[in-house]
Amino acid sequence: MWVAEWNEVVFTDESRICLHRGLATAIFQQDNAQPHVARIVQRFFVNHQIELLPSPARSPVLSPIENMRPMVAQQLTQITPPAATPDQPWQRVEAV
């Protein structure tokens, strides 16, 4: 479905920009995000000789907000009663 279309965007536009501007020795910081470990992406790295810099899963160095989301979500699910208006979840996030 949309995978073929996205494949065209990612592997035509971005690869043209990165690999033809002197970045043939690029190093990709592998965060093990699902889109980055897909076979087609892994093949792209191999075919273009892009070195991978492994990082531990859920590394706080990559994006601190990623570590906060589960904690905020957990606290929000413990609040009862459920939100009655669309604005209530945001008010609760701000309160956390």
N, C-alpha and C positions, 0 to 999 in steps of 0.2 A: 504494500500500500504506500504509505508515506516514506518508507525506508528507502526506496529507490530514489525518490525525489530528494530526500535529505542527503543521500549518498552523493548525488550530483553536486549539491551545494558545497558540502564539506570537502569532497575530494577533487573539486575542480577549482573553486574560488580560493579557498584557504591554502591548498597545497601550492597553487601558482604563486600566491603572495609570499609564502614562507620559503619555499624551496628555490625560488629563482631570484632571491635578493641576498645571496651570500649566506644563507642559513643552512647550507647543505650539511653542516655539522651540528645541527640543532639537537638539543637534549630536551626531552619531554619529561616533566615531572609527573610520574605515574602515581595517581592518587587512588587507583583501583575503583574509580566511579564506574558504574555499569556501562555507560556509553564508551568509556575508554578501554574496556577489556573485551569489547565485542571482537569477534574473529576478524571482521573486515577492517577494523581499526588496527588490530595487531598486525595483519598482513601489510597494511599501509606503512606501519613503522618499519617492518622488515624490508619491504620493497624500496623504501626511500632511505634506508640505513640510518634511521633516527634512533639515537641512543636513548634508553629509558633510565631515568633516575628514580629508583623505587622509593616510595615513602610508605610508612606504616598506615594501615587503614585507620581512619578517624584521627589523623594526626592534627593536633591543635595548631600546628604551624600553617597548615593549608588554609583553613578558614575557620576562625573561632566561632562564627555564628552557627556553623554546622553542629558544633557541640552543644550549643544552647537550645536549639530547636526541640530535641527530645525532652529536655528538662522543663521547658515552658509548656510543651504539650501535655506532659504528665501532670503538671500542676493545674492546668486548665481543665483536664478531664476529671480532676478530683473536686472541682467546684460544682455544687448543686444549688439550685436547680439549673437545668440547661438554659442557655441564652434565649431570651424572649424576643430580642430585637437584633437586627444586623450589627448595630453599634456595640452591643454588649461584649462580644468576644474581644474587640479591640480595647475596650475599657478594662477588661480583665487582664489582658496582656500588659497594659501599662501599669496595672496595679501589682503585677508579679515582679 
